[in-house]
Amino acid sequence: MKKLLTEPLLHFLLLGVGLFVLFEFAAGDEASYDENVIVVDRSTLLTFAQFRARAFEPGAAAAYLDKLQGDDLERLIDDYVREEALHRQAVALGVDENDYVIKRRMIQSVEFITNGFVTAALDLEEDDIETFFEANKDDYYIAPYATYTHVFFEKDRRGADAAQALAEAKLAELNAARVPFAEAPGHGDRFPYFLNYVERDPEFVASHFGPRMAEEIFALEPVAARWRGPFESPYGFHLVLLTRKVDGRYPNLEEVLERVRGDAERVEIDMMQDKAIQAIVDTYEVRRTL
């Protein structure tokens, strides 16, 4: 992949965070000029709507605000005034001092800002996506799956030998009558899980029948109206009618392109954000007294 984060971007990020902090201090000084006055204007409402929703881009927040009229606008204003008044009261009471919850919220705000910077700076090329796909191909492996039904004979209730004998006799009966998939419920005992298994992978089948029987089922090839078995699970003996089996495979990039692109972008953003935050950390001198 391309270089995660260039030095100009780090400078841009630090400048942005610095301006944000400066703005917060400036806003605080302005508010303290007359602490009993809460100014409600378009700028404050846009900021309030954007940060409260955490889903609005500036343009979307502006469009949202422009659509508000009457009671809806008044409710937004009331919410802003209530929040601002409570915030000022909390500061006046000193509840923001040494409060870890508030500290975490402030940290999250800076993380939110850095995420916005690195997301805006993200520029993955097609070669980057292809490289990511090749390095993480196992994550996109399409597991094999099988579709089958089964007839079950319980060994705990009947005894293992009797259950196996019944299964062997039933196998001949089912094949002689060419009993189809839909008629499986009319035969055998009640199984603790499902009767029909549609497009289930080996892991799922093993969780119900045990690893050995799962391997035996996936070793079969589908044959129309042909029952096979008996196969033994921890619960008893089974006769299986396998109607479909699809082998596992690795897809090509085109099949999973959007998923790979999204994964690659998330990984890149996380790495870039970690580096950006570390750049902020590196501006401080750490003195250890332990």
N, C-alpha and C positions, 0 to 999 in steps of 0.2 A: 504494500500500500504506500501511498504518498506519505511524506513526512507529516506526522500527526499535527503538529502545531508550530507555525513559524514564529520567529521572534516578534515581528510586527503585530501579529495577532495577540500575543501575550501583552504587548504594550497597550494595544487597543482595549483588551479586556481589563487590564489594571486601571486604565484611564476611565473606562466605563464605570467600574466599581467605585473608583474615587469620586467621580461626578455624582454617583448615586448617594454616596455617604455625604458629600458636600450638600447635595440637595436636601437630604434629610435634616442636616444641621440647620440649613437655611430655613427650611420649613418650620423647624422647631423654634428658631429665633423669632420668626414672624408671628407664630401662634402665641408665643409668650409676650409679644408686644401688648396684646390685650387678651388675656387668657379667657375672658368671658365672652369673646366674640368668635363665632364659628362662621367662616365665610363659605358659602355654597356657590360655586360657579361651575362652568362647564369642565374646566380642567380637573377640579377635585372630583367631580362625579365620574368623569372618564376613568381616572385612576382608580376610584373606588369600584366601579363596575368591572374593570379589567382584572384587578387583583383579587376581588372577591370571587369571581367566576373561575379564575385561573384557566380559562379556556378561550378568552377573547384576545385576539390580536388587536393592536391599536385601532386598525381600520374597522374591525368587526365590532369593537366596543363603541366606536363612534356611531356606526350604523344602528346598533342596538339602542343607544341613548336617543338618537334622533327619532326613533319610532315611538318612544314613550310619551304618553300624553295623559293629562288628567290625573286620575287616582293612581295610575301606575307610576307616573313620574313622582308624585307626592310620596308614594311609599318608598321609592328609592332614596329620595331626599331625607325622609324621616329615618331610614335605616342608616344613612351616612351620618346624620347629625347625632343619632343615638350612639353609634360606634365611636365617633370622634369625642363626644362628651365623656363617655366611659373611659376612653383611652387617656384623656387629659386628667381625669380624676385619679386613674390608676397611677399615672406619673406623679401627680401631686402627693399621693399617699406613699410613694416610694416602692410600690409593689414590683417595679421592674428591676430593682436592685437585688442581685444575688438570687434571682428566680431562674432556675434551670429550664423550666418550660419556656419562658420568654426567650432565654438565651438560645434554645434550640430553634424556636420560630425565626429568630433573627438569622441564625446560621442557614436555615432552610431558604430564607429570602435571598441570601447571597448565592446559594447553590442554584436557586431558580434563575437568578440573573446570569450566572456563568453558563448555565445550560442554554439559555437563549442565545448568548454570544457564540458558543461553539456550534450550536445547531445552524445558526445563520452562516457560519464560516465553513460548514461541511460541504465538501465537493468531491464526491466519489466518482471516479471514472469507471467505465465498463470493465477495464482490466482489473481494477480493485475488487469489483464484485466477483469476477471470475476467480481471482486469486483466493478470495474469502471462501467461495464455494468449494474449491478444490481442497482447501485446508480443513474444511469442516463437513466433508461429504457424508460422513457417517450420520450426521444430524438429520440428513434428508433421505436416508434410506427408507424405502417403502417395504414394510414387512410383508411376508407371505400371509395369505389368509385362505381359509377353507369354509365351505358351506356344507353342512351335513345334518342329518338327524340320527337319532339312536334309539335303540330299545334296550332297556336296562333290567337286570336281575340282581336284587340285593343279596349280598352274601351274609350280612349280619343276621338277618331275619331267617333266611332259608338255609344258611350254611354254605360254605364255599363250594363244596363238591356238587351239592344239589343245584346251586345257582348256575354253575358252569354247565352242568348237564342240561338244564332247562334252556340255556342260551344256545347250546349246540343243536338241540332239537328245534328250537324256534328259527334258527338260521335256515335250516332246510325248508321249513314251512314258508318263511317270508320270500325266499327265492323261488320256490315252486309256484307261489301265487303271484309273484312279481308285485309285491306290495309297494305302492308308491310312497313318496316322501310324506304326503298329506295324511296317510293312514297310520303312521307310526304311533300316534297317541292310543290306538286301540290295542296295543301289545305291551307286555312286560310290566314292571313295577314303576312306582313313582320315584323319579330321580330328585335329589335335593336341589339341583340347580335347574337348568333349562332342558327342554326336549330338542328344540331346533337351535342350531348354531349357524348364523348367517354372517359370512365374511368376518370370521374371527381369526385373530393371529395366534401363533403358537403359545405366546405367553398367557393369553387369556384362556386358551384351551387347557394348558397345563395347570392353571389355577383351579380348574374344576375337575380335571380327570387325572392329574399327576403328570410329571414330565415324561415318563416312559410311554404312556398311552398317547400323549400329544405327539411324540416322535413317530409312533406307529401310524397315527392318522395322517400326518403330513408326508409319510413315506408312500401312501397309497396314491393311485391315480383314479380319477372319477370314472365310473362305469355305470351307465344308465340302468336303473332298477336292479342293481346287484348289491346285496348286503354282504358285509364282511365281518369277520370276527370268529369267536368272541375275543374281545380285548378286555384286559383286567385293569380296573382302577382301584383306588383305595376303598371304594364303596361296593364294588361288585363286578359283574361282567356285562359287557356292552356289545351290541351288534350295530354296525355303522353303515349308513347309506350316504356315501360321499357324492355330491352332485356337482361340486365345483372346487377347484384349487388353483390358486394363482401364486406363482413363485415370487419370492422377494427380489427386489432389484434396486439399483441406484438410478434415479431419474436424471435426465439431462438438465442443464441449467435452464433452458427455456421453459420447462414444465413448472419449475418452482422459482422463477425469476423474482417475482414480487416478494415472496417470502424471504428469499436470500437477500434481496436488496434491503428489506426492513431490518433483518438481523444484522447485516453488515453495518448499517447506519447506526443502530443502537450500540453495537460494540465500539464503533469509532467515536461516537459521541461520549460514551462513558470514559474512554481512554483520553480523549481530548479534555474532558471536564476534569478528570483527575490531574492531568498535567497543569491545567489552568489554575486549579485550586492549590496545587503544590507551589506554583509560582507565587501565589499570594502568601503562602506559608513561609516561603524562602525570603520574603522581605523582612521577616522578623528575626531578631536574635533570641535564641532560646538559652536561658541560663538555668541549669539544673543544680539543685541543691541537695539532691538525694545522695 
